[in-house]
Amino acid sequence: MSTTLPESHADGDLRSLQAESYAADTRLIAHHDLNGHGDGMQLVKHGQYLYVAHLGTSAMALSILDCADPANPVLVRQIEHPANTHRHKVQIVGNVLIQNSEVPYFAKGSGATSDAKPVTGLCVFDLTDPTDPQPIGFHAVPGNGVHRIWYTEPPYAHIAAWIPDARRRAYQIVDLSNPREPKMAGCWWVPGSKDDDVERWEPDMSHSEVHGVIPHGNRAYASCIDAGFALLDISDISVPQMLGRVNWYPSYGGYLHTALPLPGRGLVVGVCEAIHFTAEEDGDKRVWLIDVRNERQPVTISSFPQPKPPKGTPWSSFWDRPRRFGPHNVHENRPGSFQSETVMFATWYNAGLRIFDISNADRPEEIGYFVPPSPTGQEAPQINDVFVDADGLIYITDRIKGGIYVVEYTGGKLPA
């Protein structure tokens, strides 16, 4: 495994960026700063275009880049978010693009005003022209609005969203049969989210809510922050039913961000997001492998190894580096993208992109990584989200200022 060590942490041309990166079996082939709006969040590639949703600390909600030549991404369109609102997720099926619309919780962002009312709901756009999304529908949501979203099989979008009478975020299934008139078709919430719930999962419900849901067939895989992982039966869309759940918090760190099913293996990848700047505050956050062959008795069987700084760096642990260290998300095996149940691509904030071989589910192994230098004016990179195209090229975002990076795995053919 080859390793290159940086001598400085400054922006520069592509060759300089590669030389200044920590890299093992990876190669940087492109970078784009998104016209100075580098707060990249979720991203998807659709045809030749890359769609980047923004965290919301800049004025932008969405950037569209032409990646027909992945080594030369061209920014073709940027769309601003409303004041006091962020839209940091994006999903596309056919000619329909959706984005969440939520009360911002990181910062109000450029153009925000203290008295502007946030726009909360699910935004629906027509993508007949892939460079010019046109708003055609809106699904209003109470409270803080919509967080993570999933849309791959029409007509249903699966969203983490507030529902009436619930004090915490829940799971909505939204019918987009008519994209101009979206409507809720079903919902589920963590027991205890409503005052009249007889069952209550956690004594303190302040961090027990739905963060995101990924469906597969008639099952839905819910990440419920400090309430852990829940496996749901959605055979009846109108009334999802819980089959089983598992939680490791405490004594391990909670905040389950993503529950990604690997249906061919009866496994789920559970990603616990790092949210604090110290190990003492954050706890032991991991990427877990969960065995769900017995749906009513999910069991955690292993976790990914924690990234370690290469030799020659000034840190004994990435915890010694500024800003967040720990998992955020994984490539989610969307239809049309690179799909694998043995190779996982994970973002680890200041430890960058990490690539893992999980063919032996009992012993996940790191097989490559890419950590760019700190963007100008930023203490450390904060690699945030990842999308791997069908050709194996890896697109990653930085959360604060870094924009997007296009990375190639050079360690050999990636197994599906």
C-alpha positions as CSV (number, residue, x, y, z in Angstrom):
1,M,0.0,0.0,0.0
2,S,1.7,3.2,-1.1
3,T,1.5,6.3,1.0
4,T,2.3,10.0,0.2
5,L,2.8,12.5,3.0
6,P,2.1,16.2,2.7
7,E,4.7,18.8,3.4
8,S,2.2,21.7,3.7
9,H,-1.5,22.3,3.9
10,A,-2.3,24.9,1.2
11,D,-4.6,25.0,-1.8
12,G,-3.0,24.7,-5.2
13,D,-3.2,23.0,-8.5
14,L,-4.1,19.4,-8.8
15,R,-0.6,18.1,-8.6
16,S,0.1,20.1,-5.5
17,L,-3.2,19.0,-3.9
18,Q,-2.3,15.3,-4.5
19,A,1.2,15.8,-3.2
20,E,-0.1,17.5,0.0
21,S,-2.7,14.8,0.6
22,Y,-2.4,11.7,2.7
23,A,-3.2,8.9,0.3
24,A,-3.0,5.1,0.2
25,D,-4.0,3.3,-3.0
26,T,-6.0,6.4,-4.2
27,R,-5.3,9.2,-6.6
28,L,-6.9,12.7,-6.9
29,I,-8.1,13.4,-10.4
30,A,-10.1,16.6,-9.9
31,H,-11.2,19.2,-7.4
32,H,-13.7,22.0,-7.6
33,D,-14.3,24.7,-4.9
34,L,-18.0,25.3,-6.0
35,N,-17.3,28.9,-6.8
36,G,-16.3,29.7,-3.2
37,H,-19.4,28.0,-1.8
38,G,-17.6,25.0,-0.5
39,D,-20.0,23.7,2.1
40,G,-20.8,20.5,0.3
41,M,-23.2,18.0,1.8
42,Q,-25.0,15.1,0.0
43,L,-24.2,14.5,-3.6
44,V,-25.5,12.3,-6.4
45,K,-24.5,11.8,-10.0
46,H,-27.2,11.5,-12.6
47,G,-26.1,11.0,-16.1
48,Q,-23.1,13.3,-16.8
49,Y,-24.2,15.7,-14.1
50,L,-23.2,15.9,-10.4
51,Y,-25.7,17.4,-8.0
52,V,-24.3,18.8,-4.8
53,A,-26.6,19.8,-2.0
54,H,-25.0,22.4,0.4
55,L,-24.8,22.4,4.2
56,G,-26.4,25.8,4.2
57,T,-23.7,27.9,5.7
58,S,-23.2,29.5,2.3
59,A,-26.0,31.0,0.2
60,M,-26.4,27.9,-1.9
61,A,-28.8,25.0,-1.8
62,L,-27.7,23.2,-4.9
63,S,-24.8,23.2,-7.3
64,I,-24.8,21.3,-10.6
65,L,-21.6,20.3,-12.3
66,D,-21.1,18.8,-15.7
67,C,-18.8,15.8,-15.2
68,A,-18.8,14.4,-18.7
69,D,-15.0,14.7,-18.3
70,P,-14.6,13.7,-14.6
71,A,-11.1,15.2,-14.6
72,N,-12.5,18.6,-15.5
73,P,-15.8,19.2,-13.6
74,V,-17.6,22.4,-14.9
75,L,-20.0,24.3,-12.7
76,V,-23.1,25.0,-14.7
77,R,-25.7,26.1,-12.2
78,Q,-26.1,27.2,-8.5
79,I,-29.4,27.7,-6.8
80,E,-29.8,29.6,-3.5
81,H,-31.8,28.4,-0.5
82,P,-34.5,30.6,1.2
83,A,-33.5,32.7,4.2
84,N,-33.3,30.8,7.5
85,T,-33.6,27.5,5.6
86,H,-31.2,24.8,4.4
87,R,-31.6,22.2,1.8
88,H,-28.6,19.9,2.3
89,K,-29.9,16.6,0.7
90,V,-30.8,15.8,-2.9
91,Q,-32.2,12.7,-4.7
92,I,-33.2,12.1,-8.3
93,V,-35.3,9.6,-10.2
94,G,-35.9,10.1,-13.9
95,N,-36.9,13.7,-14.3
96,V,-37.9,14.3,-10.7
97,L,-35.4,15.9,-8.3
98,I,-36.3,16.3,-4.6
99,Q,-34.6,18.3,-1.8
100,N,-35.3,18.6,1.9
101,S,-36.2,21.9,3.4
102,E,-35.4,22.4,7.0
103,V,-34.8,24.8,9.8
104,P,-31.0,25.2,9.8
105,Y,-29.2,23.9,12.8
106,F,-25.5,24.6,11.9
107,A,-25.8,28.3,10.9
108,K,-28.5,30.4,9.3
109,G,-26.2,31.0,6.3
110,S,-25.7,33.8,3.9
111,G,-28.8,35.9,3.3
112,A,-30.6,34.7,6.5
113,T,-32.5,37.2,8.6
114,S,-33.6,36.9,12.2
115,D,-37.3,37.4,11.4
116,A,-37.5,35.3,8.2
117,K,-39.8,32.3,8.5
118,P,-38.1,29.0,7.6
119,V,-39.5,27.0,4.7
120,T,-40.1,23.4,6.0
121,G,-41.1,20.5,3.8
122,L,-40.1,18.5,0.8
123,C,-39.3,20.4,-2.5
124,V,-40.1,18.7,-5.8
125,F,-38.5,19.8,-9.1
126,D,-38.9,18.9,-12.7
127,L,-35.5,18.0,-14.2
128,T,-36.5,17.8,-17.9
129,D,-33.5,20.2,-18.4
130,P,-30.8,18.6,-16.1
131,T,-29.2,21.9,-15.6
132,D,-32.3,23.8,-14.7
133,P,-34.5,22.3,-12.0
134,Q,-38.0,23.8,-12.0
135,P,-40.1,23.8,-8.8
136,I,-43.4,21.9,-9.4
137,G,-44.5,20.7,-6.0
138,F,-44.0,21.1,-2.3
139,H,-45.0,18.8,0.6
140,A,-45.3,21.0,3.7
141,V,-44.0,19.6,7.0
142,P,-44.5,21.0,10.5
143,G,-41.9,21.6,13.1
144,N,-38.3,21.7,11.9
145,G,-39.2,20.1,8.5
146,V,-37.3,17.4,6.6
147,H,-33.9,16.0,7.2
148,R,-32.6,13.0,5.3
149,I,-34.4,11.7,2.2
150,W,-34.4,8.6,0.0
151,Y,-36.0,8.3,-3.4
152,T,-35.1,5.5,-5.8
153,E,-38.3,3.7,-6.6
154,P,-41.3,5.8,-7.6
155,P,-43.8,6.6,-6.4
156,Y,-42.6,6.7,-2.9
157,A,-40.0,9.0,-1.2
158,H,-38.9,8.0,2.3
159,I,-38.1,10.9,4.5
160,A,-37.1,11.8,8.0
161,A,-39.6,14.4,8.8
162,W,-41.8,15.9,11.6
163,I,-45.4,14.8,11.8
164,P,-48.3,16.3,13.7
165,D,-48.5,15.7,17.5
166,A,-44.9,14.3,17.7
167,R,-42.2,16.0,19.7
168,R,-39.4,14.4,17.7
169,R,-38.6,13.7,14.1
170,A,-40.4,10.7,12.6
171,Y,-40.5,8.7,9.3
172,Q,-42.8,9.7,6.5
173,I,-43.5,7.8,3.3
174,V,-44.5,10.4,0.7
175,D,-46.5,9.5,-2.4
176,L,-45.1,11.3,-5.5
177,S,-47.4,9.6,-8.0
178,N,-48.3,13.2,-8.9
179,P,-45.1,15.2,-8.2
180,R,-47.2,18.4,-8.3
181,E,-49.3,17.2,-5.3
182,P,-47.1,15.1,-3.0
183,K,-49.0,13.6,0.0
184,M,-48.1,11.5,3.0
185,A,-49.0,7.8,2.5
186,G,-47.8,6.5,5.8
187,C,-45.7,7.2,8.9
188,W,-43.9,5.7,11.9
189,W,-42.2,7.3,14.9
190,V,-39.9,6.2,17.7
191,P,-42.2,5.1,20.5
192,G,-42.2,7.9,23.1
193,S,-42.2,10.7,20.5
194,K,-45.9,11.4,21.2
195,D,-47.2,12.3,24.6
196,D,-49.9,9.6,24.5
197,D,-47.5,6.8,23.5
198,V,-47.9,3.8,25.8
199,E,-44.5,2.4,24.9
200,R,-41.4,4.6,25.4
201,W,-38.0,3.5,24.1
202,E,-35.8,5.9,26.0
203,P,-36.4,7.8,29.3
204,D,-34.9,10.9,27.7
205,M,-36.2,11.3,24.1
206,S,-34.1,14.4,23.3
207,H,-31.9,12.3,21.0
208,S,-34.3,9.5,20.1
209,E,-35.8,10.2,16.7
210,V,-35.6,9.2,13.1
211,H,-32.4,10.5,11.3
212,G,-32.9,8.6,8.1
213,V,-34.5,5.6,6.4
214,I,-33.3,3.4,3.6
215,P,-35.9,1.0,2.2
216,H,-35.3,-2.3,0.3
217,G,-38.3,-4.2,-0.9
218,N,-40.9,-4.4,1.8
219,R,-38.4,-3.6,4.6
220,A,-37.1,-0.2,5.8
221,Y,-33.9,0.3,7.7
222,A,-34.2,3.2,10.1
223,S,-31.4,5.0,11.9
224,C,-32.8,6.5,15.1
225,I,-29.8,8.5,16.5
226,D,-29.4,7.5,20.2
227,A,-32.3,5.0,20.0
228,G,-30.2,2.8,17.6
229,F,-31.3,0.8,14.6
230,A,-34.9,-0.3,13.8
231,L,-35.9,-2.8,11.1
232,L,-39.4,-2.0,9.8
233,D,-42.0,-4.0,7.8
234,I,-43.5,-1.7,5.2
235,S,-45.6,-4.3,3.4
236,D,-48.5,-2.0,4.2
237,I,-47.1,1.5,3.3
238,S,-49.7,3.2,5.4
239,V,-48.8,1.5,8.7
240,P,-45.1,0.5,9.0
241,Q,-44.5,-2.0,11.7
242,M,-41.3,-2.6,13.7
243,L,-39.8,-6.1,13.5
244,G,-36.6,-5.7,15.6
245,R,-34.1,-3.3,16.9
246,V,-30.6,-3.1,18.4
247,N,-28.9,-0.3,20.3
248,W,-25.3,-0.1,21.6
249,Y,-25.7,3.3,23.3
250,P,-24.6,3.4,26.0
251,S,-21.8,2.3,26.5
252,Y,-20.6,3.0,23.0
253,G,-21.3,6.3,21.2
254,G,-24.8,6.7,19.8
255,Y,-26.1,9.1,17.1
256,L,-26.8,6.5,14.4
257,H,-26.7,8.4,11.1
258,T,-27.2,5.7,8.5
259,A,-28.5,2.2,8.4
260,L,-27.5,0.7,5.0
261,P,-28.8,-2.7,4.1
262,L,-26.7,-5.3,2.4
263,P,-29.6,-7.6,1.6
264,G,-27.6,-10.3,-0.2
265,R,-25.6,-10.9,3.0
266,G,-28.3,-10.3,5.6
267,L,-26.2,-7.4,7.0
268,V,-26.7,-3.7,7.8
269,V,-23.9,-1.1,8.0
270,G,-24.7,1.2,10.9
271,V,-22.8,4.5,10.8
272,C,-22.6,6.5,14.0
273,E,-21.9,10.2,13.3
274,A,-19.2,12.1,15.1
275,I,-20.7,15.4,16.3
276,H,-18.2,16.7,18.9
277,F,-14.5,17.8,18.7
278,T,-13.2,15.6,21.5
279,A,-13.3,11.9,22.3
280,E,-14.5,12.7,25.8
281,E,-17.6,14.5,24.5
282,D,-18.3,12.2,21.5
283,G,-17.7,8.7,23.0
284,D,-16.7,5.7,21.0
285,K,-18.4,6.3,17.6
286,R,-18.1,3.4,15.1
287,V,-19.3,2.0,11.9
288,W,-21.0,-1.3,12.9
289,L,-21.9,-4.4,11.0
290,I,-25.3,-5.7,12.1
291,D,-26.5,-9.2,11.3
292,V,-30.3,-9.1,10.5
293,R,-30.8,-12.7,9.3
294,N,-33.1,-13.0,12.2
295,E,-35.2,-9.9,11.7
296,R,-36.6,-9.9,15.2
297,Q,-33.1,-10.2,16.8
298,P,-30.6,-8.0,15.1
299,V,-27.1,-8.5,16.4
300,T,-23.9,-6.3,16.1
301,I,-21.1,-8.6,15.0
302,S,-18.1,-6.3,14.3
303,S,-17.0,-2.7,13.6
304,F,-14.7,-1.0,11.1
305,P,-11.2,-0.3,12.3
306,Q,-10.6,3.2,13.5
307,P,-8.4,5.2,11.0
308,K,-4.9,6.0,12.2
309,P,-2.6,8.8,11.0
310,P,0.2,7.7,8.7
311,K,3.7,7.7,10.1
312,G,5.4,11.1,9.9
313,T,2.3,13.1,10.8
314,P,2.2,15.3,13.9
315,W,-0.7,13.3,15.5
316,S,-0.7,10.1,17.4
317,S,-4.5,10.0,16.7
318,F,-6.8,11.9,14.5
319,W,-8.4,13.1,17.7
320,D,-5.2,15.3,18.0
321,R,-6.2,17.0,14.8
322,P,-8.6,20.0,14.9
323,R,-12.4,19.8,14.3
324,R,-14.4,16.6,14.0
325,F,-12.9,13.1,13.8
326,G,-15.1,10.1,13.3
327,P,-17.6,8.6,10.9
328,H,-20.3,10.5,9.0
329,N,-21.7,8.5,6.1
330,V,-21.0,5.7,3.6
331,H,-21.7,5.3,-0.1
332,E,-25.3,4.1,-0.2
333,N,-25.3,1.7,-3.2
334,R,-28.0,3.7,-5.0
335,P,-29.3,2.2,-8.3
336,G,-27.1,3.3,-11.2
337,S,-24.1,3.8,-8.9
338,F,-21.3,1.5,-8.0
339,Q,-22.8,-1.3,-5.9
340,S,-21.0,-3.6,-3.6
341,E,-21.7,-5.7,-0.5
342,T,-18.0,-6.3,0.2
343,V,-16.3,-2.8,-0.3
344,M,-17.5,0.1,1.7
345,F,-16.6,3.8,1.2
346,A,-16.9,5.9,4.3
347,T,-16.3,9.6,5.2
348,W,-14.5,10.2,8.4
349,Y,-14.3,14.0,8.7
350,N,-10.7,15.1,9.4
351,A,-9.5,11.5,8.5
352,G,-11.0,11.9,5.0
353,L,-12.3,9.1,2.8
354,R,-11.6,5.6,4.0
355,I,-12.2,2.4,2.0
356,F,-12.9,-0.9,3.6
357,D,-13.0,-4.6,2.6
358,I,-15.8,-6.3,4.5
359,S,-15.8,-9.6,2.7
360,N,-15.0,-11.1,6.0
361,A,-17.8,-9.6,8.1
362,D,-16.1,-10.5,11.3
363,R,-12.9,-8.6,10.4
364,P,-13.4,-5.5,8.3
365,E,-10.1,-4.3,6.9
366,E,-9.1,-0.8,5.6
367,I,-7.7,-1.0,2.0
368,G,-7.2,2.6,1.1
369,Y,-7.8,6.2,2.0
370,F,-7.6,9.8,0.8
371,V,-7.2,12.8,3.0
372,P,-6.9,16.2,1.2
373,P,-5.0,19.1,2.7
374,S,-6.8,21.6,4.8
375,P,-8.7,24.1,2.6
376,T,-7.5,27.7,3.0
377,G,-8.7,29.2,6.2
378,Q,-9.8,25.8,7.6
379,E,-8.1,24.0,10.4
380,A,-8.6,20.6,8.9
381,P,-10.6,18.9,6.1
382,Q,-14.1,17.8,7.0
383,I,-14.9,15.1,4.4
384,N,-18.6,14.8,4.7
385,D,-20.4,12.7,2.1
386,V,-19.5,10.2,-0.7
387,F,-20.9,8.9,-4.0
388,V,-19.2,6.3,-6.1
389,D,-20.2,6.2,-9.7
390,A,-20.7,3.0,-11.7
391,D,-17.2,3.4,-13.2
392,G,-15.7,3.4,-9.7
393,L,-14.8,7.0,-9.5
394,I,-15.4,8.4,-6.0
395,Y,-16.9,11.9,-5.5
396,I,-16.6,13.4,-2.0
397,T,-17.6,16.7,-0.3
398,D,-16.0,18.8,2.3
399,R,-18.4,20.2,4.9
400,I,-17.0,23.7,5.3
401,K,-15.0,25.2,2.5
402,G,-13.4,22.5,0.5
403,G,-16.0,21.8,-2.2
404,I,-15.8,18.5,-4.1
405,Y,-12.9,16.1,-4.8
406,V,-12.9,13.3,-7.4
407,V,-10.8,10.4,-6.4
408,E,-9.7,7.1,-8.1
409,Y,-9.0,3.9,-6.3
410,T,-5.7,2.5,-7.5
411,G,-5.5,-0.6,-5.4
412,G,-6.9,-2.9,-8.1
413,K,-10.3,-3.9,-9.4
414,L,-13.1,-3.2,-7.0
415,P,-15.2,-6.3,-6.3
416,A,-19.0,-6.0,-6.3
